[in-house]
Amino acid sequence: MPNQFASGKFAIAQCDRCGFRYKLRALRKITVKRTQTNILVCSGCWEKPHPQSFLGEVPVNDPQAVRNPRPDTSYVVSGNSINNDPSGGSRIFQWGWAPVGGARDGGLTPNALQLNINLGTVIVLTT
């Protein structure tokens, strides 16, 4: 029984995307969501399937809450001493954003953070 199609080793085809002519064997099919289409493109126009095209195919379990949470019992007392230094408890660290430590609230937020910088000397010559 003869083959239904010729081998096509000398066949010329046109890229469905850019329109240039190539050998038929050099063209590749485009895959969309794991389904091959009948669109033949050259190696320059062919794109590897993007991983974002496969969203929803793999189940993702992303829990947001903790089951049966418990309070932090290591928290004893946290606050400032007489000298405005953090003391006691398990949360004695301070965080600071603007400008360095504390807040711009007129002194309501205690600020024990300090920034010390030594840049060296600068010599300026003018003529």
PyMOL commands that set and color helices and strands:
alter all, ss='L'
color gray80, all
select helices_A, chain A and resi 24-26+51-54
alter helices_A, ss='H'
color red, helices_A
select strands_A, chain A and resi 12-14+21-23+28-32+35-41+79-80+86-87
alter strands_A, ss='S'
color yellow, strands_A
deselect
rebuild
show_as cartoon
